[in-house]
């Protein structure tokens, strides 16, 4: 009886918990557009932009806003360094 109660409680907790959502942001592009679809429709993120001006042009006239992707895995926006170049380290000579 005790085992059945525990199983019933565990099943009830699983069915009553909210569904898990996948990652909202794609790490492939540096800029995302947050699109608001209205009441009942929810909203979504479109992370397919390479710059803020490009995203803002697409968001113009829509219920949307653009922002830097916090999960972008590549080079930071505005960084002028070559992505594969590392600063040189000079060795001090011992005297």
FIVO-283895 format. One line per 4 residues: number of its first residue (from 1); their letters; for each residue x, y, z of C-alpha. Coordinates in steps of 0.25 Angstrom, whole numbers. Layout:
% residues N
NUM) a) X:Y:Z  ...
//
This chain:
% residues 95
1) xxxx) 0:0:0  11:10:4  18:7:-10  6:9:-18
5) xxxx) 4:23:-10  18:27:-14  16:23:-28  3:31:-29
9) xxxx) 10:43:-23  22:42:-32  12:41:-44  4:53:-39
13) xxxx) 16:62:-37  21:59:-52  8:62:-58  6:74:-50
17) xxxx) 20:80:-53  21:90:-64  27:86:-77  42:89:-79
21) xxxx) 45:99:-91  57:97:-100  68:108:-100  62:121:-105
25) xxxx) 74:127:-111  82:120:-123  97:121:-120  100:123:-135
29) xxxx) 98:138:-137  102:150:-129  88:157:-130  74:152:-127
33) xxxx) 61:159:-129  50:157:-119  37:156:-126  24:159:-118
37) xxxx) 12:152:-125  1:157:-116  -8:151:-105  -10:136:-106
41) xxxx) 1:135:-117  13:136:-108  26:141:-113  39:136:-119
45) xxxx) 53:139:-122  59:140:-136  74:138:-134  79:139:-149
49) xxxx) 85:153:-150  99:157:-151  98:172:-146  89:181:-139
53) xxxx) 86:190:-151  82:177:-159  72:173:-148  66:186:-146
57) xxxx) 63:187:-161  55:174:-160  48:178:-147  44:192:-152
61) xxxx) 29:193:-152  27:180:-144  25:178:-129  39:173:-127
65) xxxx) 52:178:-121  67:174:-124  78:171:-114  91:164:-113
69) xxxx) 91:149:-112  96:146:-98  99:131:-102  106:135:-115
73) xxxx) 119:126:-116  127:133:-125  135:146:-126  129:158:-118
77) xxxx) 122:169:-126  131:181:-128  143:173:-125  154:177:-135
81) xxxx) 164:167:-132  166:155:-142  159:143:-136  171:134:-137
85) xxxx) 182:144:-133  188:144:-119  196:155:-113  211:152:-113
89) xxxx) 217:149:-100  232:154:-100  241:146:-91  250:154:-82
93) xxx) 264:152:-83  272:147:-70  284:155:-67
//
